[in-house]
Amino acid sequence: MKKKKIHIVGGGENQKALIEKAVNLGFNVLVTDMYENPPGRKISNFYEQVNTRDMNGTLRVATKHRIDAIASDATDAAVPTVSYIAEKLGLPGIDFETAMNFTDKFRMRELLKNSINMPRYKFFKQIESCSSYIEAIPGKKIIKPVNSQGSKGVFTLNEAEEEKIRMALEESRGEGVLVEEYIEGRQYSVEAIVLDGVVINLAISEIDFFQNRHVGYRIKYFNEISEQKIHKLFFTNVKTIQALGLKNGITHGEYRIDKHERVYLIEIACRGGGACISSIAVPYLTGVETQTVLINMALGNSVIIDSYDDYRSKRLLIEFFNFSSGKLKNYQLNEKIHNLVHFFYIDFKNNRIPEVFDSRDRYGLFVVSGESRENILLKAKQVYQYVKLNYA
């Protein structure tokens, strides 16, 4: 019997778990990516180099390979492309209009402005009008491309800093930027699965950031969030997803709660959370194998989730390495590190540790679990001790 061929759009580190799962389930896997040798190429059956955002180029490759299904996970850039090809080839998937509701941040804000709390916002395509608006509005603001992911081109502004505005506009590739009110408060992520329009909230994490950045540093499942906040976050997440029209899929939502206990949507995506959230955290905490769910959805198979574990019964930490920036002579890893972690990844490109400005600057992470916050943080400290750096 001929193996079915699944096309996975995007071959980066965040996609490896989905590629491996599809291969292990016995499918032929085609991977497309903008780079010549992404991590996912080595573990796929077929590979073609094409930009993830190039819908027509990706469609030509998908047609050439006569794919049976198409999917992606943990990358916003692939979501419109996957939905576009699914529609063109008559395959199961998120419809294109819904995909755009989740990936165009201005469109998302406009659709939700009468439903939930959101930062005040304004859309711009020109640097001059953007600068004038920023100067006229007091207080701290956020500028972000409408189509960015991983905090690329996202900056905090107290005044019209032309270089940052220009960088945000450039990162948008001509699509424009949002200038938003800065919401003070703790940030949380909510993971969910949607089946036939029913939202199943699975887990909530609390996020710590690199100092003075919008880039996640620690993703904590420590069971330290009050019942009241959990209820508010879950309620808002359901309302958000339903208003954006998703019928089937996986979501990763980010919210802030201010000092008045109001929940504000920062943004939400119709894909799994990156940085091992959908591939390790959700399955470990809830027993729901999100990668298998994604593959079954892409194939049009029935997905039933009639029970899952309460994520609060376990504790887990995802942490991005945070070493002092600088040039390295070399580094050594103690093999004992593998006994501590669920997952470990590190890649010092050109033997340099960069300062972290957006997700592209992050050079590694690890995942640890334990019976308490103290136990987990002790393990995290040990992980750092097992990475020996020799600076130049």
N, C-alpha and C positions, 0 to 999 in steps of 0.2 A: 504494500500500500504506500502510495506516494506521501512523503512528509509534507505537511503544510509549511508554508514559508511566511514568517513574520518579519515585517520591516520595522526596525527600531530607528527612529530619527534622533540622531545625536549619539556620539560615541565617547563622550567625556566620562570622567570619574564617577559622576552622579548617575550615569546610565548603566554602569557595569553590572550592577545587581540585577537589573531587568534583563539584560542580555544573557547573563549567566543562568538566570531562572528559565528563560525560554529555551536555551540550549539544553539544559538539564531535563526539561520536560519533553525533549525529543523533537523539537521543531528545528527546521532550517532557519537561520537568522541572517537577514540582510541588515547591515548597519550603514547609514550614511552620515557623514560629518564633514565640516568645512576643512578640517585638517587632514594632512596626509596619513599620519600615523597616530590617531587618538587611542587611548587605552582600550576602548571597546573593539578595536579592529582585530586584535590578537585572539579574542575569544569568540568572534563571530564566524559564520560559515562563508559569508559573502560580504564584500565591502566596496563601496563606491564613494569617491570624494565629491561632495556637493554641499554647498552652504545650506545650513539648517533652515535659514529664512527664505531660501530660493524655492518657492512653491512649485513653479513649473519645471524647474530642473529636477527637483525631487520626484515630481509626478512622472517625468520621463523615465527615471531610474526604476520607480515602482512598477510602471507598466512593462518595462523591459524584463523585469524579473518575475512578472506575473504573481505578485504577492497575494496572500490569502488574508492578511491582517496587517494593520499598522498601529504603532503605539509609541509612546515616549513616557518618561517620568522625570520629575525634578528639574525640568528646564522649560521656562516660559517660552523661549524662542521657538521651540518645536511645536507648541500647542496649536497655533493657527495652521501650520504646515500639515500636521497630522490630520486635522479636521478637514482641511481643503481636499487632501488626497482621498480620504475616506468618502467624502461626498462625491468626488469625481469618479471613483471606481465602484461606488455602491457598496462600500464596506461599513461594518458597524463603527460607530465613533460619535464624538461630540459634534453637533452641527456647527458650521462655521460661524454663524452669527453669535451663538452662545460662547464659542471660543474667544471671539473678539470682545465680548462683554467682560471676560476675565483677564484679558491681556492688554487692552487699551485702558490705561488708568483714568483718563478723562471720561471716556465712555462709561466706565464702571461708576465713577463718581456721579455722573449725570443720571444714571439709572437708579441709583440708590439714595439720592439726595432727600427724598421725601419719606424714606423708610427707616433709616438708622442714623445714629450719630456719626458724623465724619468731620474732619478738619475743614474749615473754610478754605476754599481753593479758587484759583483762576488759571485759565489756560492761555499760553503764549507761544507764538512762533518767532517773534522778533525780539532781539536783545534790547532795543531801545524802550519799547513799551513795557517789557518785563522789568527793566531797571527802574523806570518811573514808578511802577506799581509798588515795587519793593521799598523804595524810598518813602513812599506816601503812607505805608502801613507800619505802625510801630510794633516793636517786639521781635521775637525770634521767628524765622520762617524756614520752611523746607523747600528746596527746589529739586524736582526729579523729572527725568524724561518720562513721557507717558507710556513708553514701551520698554523700560529697562528691567533688568533682574539683577539680583545679587548686589544691590546698592550701587550699581555702576552709574556714575553721573549724578549721584544724590549728595546734596550738601546742605548744611545748616547755614543760614545767613542772618546776620543782624542788620546788614546794609547791602546795597547793590554792589557786590563784588563781581566786576565784569568778567574776570577770568573764569570764575566758577559758573557763572551764567552761560558763558560761551561753551565751557566743557559739557554742561548739561544739555545744551542745544545740540552740540555735535554728537553726543552719545545717543540722542534720539533719532539720528539719521534723517533729519528733516521733518519728523512727526510732531515736534513741539514738546513743551514742558508744562508741568503744573507748579505753581507757587502755592504752598499750603501753610496754614497756621500750624505752628509747632505745638503738639500736645504733650504736656509734661505728664509723666506717669510711667508705671511699669509696663513692659511689653510682654505679650503672650502669643503663642501660636496654638491654633486649634486644628487638629487633623480629623478628617471625616471621610466617609464613603457615602455616595448617593446611589440609591437603587430605585428605579422607577419613580423618581421625584421625592423619595423619602430619605431624609438626611439622618445618617447614623454618626453621631459624634463619638469619636474614639479616645482622644487624649488631648491634654493641655500641657504645654511646657511654659516655663518662665525663661526669658531671654536676657542675658547680660551682654553688653557690647564692649568692643574695644574702646579705649578711652577717646572721647571726643569724635567718635565715628558712628556711622549707621550700619556697621558690620557686626554680625553676631559673633560672640566670643565663646559664650557658654549657653548651652540649651539644657535646661534642668527639669527633670521629672523627679522632683523630690517630695511630692505630696505635701506641699506647704501652702497651697492656695485654698482660701476659705470656700466653704460650700456656697456662700452667697455669690462670690466671684465666678465660681464654676458655673452656676446656674445662669448668670448673666452672659457669660461668654458663650456657652452652648446655645442659649436662646438667640443671641445676636447672630451667631454663625448660621443657624438654621434659616433665620429671616433673610440674611444676606444671600445665601446660596439659592434659595427659592426665588428671590427677587431677580437674580441674574439668569434664571431659567435653566439651570443644569438638571438634567434628568438622570443621567448615569455617569459616574466618574469618581475620582478621588480629589479631595481639596486640601489646600494648606492655607489657612487664614491667619493673618497677623493683626492683633488688636492692642490698644492701650487703654488702661483704666486710669482716669484722672483722680484728683484728690476728692472729688465729689462722688466717686464710685460710678461714674458714667463710662460706658464702654464705647470706644471709638474704633471704627475700622481704619486700619492703616492700608492694607491691601489684601486681596485674596486671589489664589490661583487655582485653576482646575487641573491640578497635577499634584503628585506627592511632594512632600517636603524633602529638600536636598539635605546634604550633610548627614546621611544615614538615617534620617527621620523615617522615611517610608520603607526603607530597606531593612533597617535593624530595630529602631526604637518602637515603632508601632507593632510589628510582629512580636517582639520580646514582651512588650507591656500588655498587649491585648490578645495575642494568639491569632490575630487576623493577618494572613499572609498577603500583604498588599500587592506584591509583584505578581502573584498568581491571580489575584482579582483583576489586575490590569490586563493580563494576557487573556483571561476568559472574556472580559468585556470586549476586547479587540476582536476576538473570534466570534462574538455574538452568542456565546454560551450563557446559560442561566447562572446567575450568581445569587446565592442565598447565604445571608449571615443571620442566623437565628439565635446565636449566642456568641459572646466574646467576654474576655476577662476585664474586670475593672482595672484600668491602667494604674490606679493608685495603690494597688496591692504590691507593686514593685517599684524600685527606684533606679534611675539611670541618668548618666551625664554624657553629653556630647560636648567635647571641648576642642577648640582650635588652638594649635600651638601658638604661644605668645612669647617668643624669645626676643632679646635685644637685636635690633637691626644691625647689619654690618656684613662685611666680606668674611667668608670662611676659608680656612686652610683645608679643613676636612671635618668629618664628624663620624662618630661610632655609635652603633646601637647595641645595647645589651640584649641578648636573646630572651632574657627573663621577661622582657616587656610583653611578649606574646602570651604569657601566662596570666597577665593582669587584665587584658582588654578583650572586648568583643571584636573590635576592629581597630586597625592602626594604619595610618598612611602619612608619609612625609616625603617631600620633594623640594629640595633646595635648588632651584634652577640657577645654573651658572655659579653654584657655591656662594650664593648671596641670600641673606635673610632680609626681605624688604620690609619697610614700614607699611602697615596695612591701611589702605585707603578705601578699597572696595574688595569684593569677594575674590577678584582675580589675584590679589596680593596674598591671600591666605595660602600657606604652603604645607598644611597638614593638619590632621585631627586624630582624635582617638575617642573610643566609646568604652565607658566602664559602668558597671552596675554594682550594687551592694545593698546591704540591709538597712543602711542609714546614711544621712548626709555626711556624717563624720567619716564613716567607712569609705564612702565614694571619694571624698576629697583627699583622704589619705592615699588611696590608690592613684589618684590623679597626680599627687606630689611624687609618688614613686615613679610614675611614667616619665616625668621630667628628669628624674635622677638617672634613668636608663638611656637618656640621649645625651651624649657627651659632645660638646661643641668646641672646636679649636678655631678661634678667630684669627684672621690674618693680621 
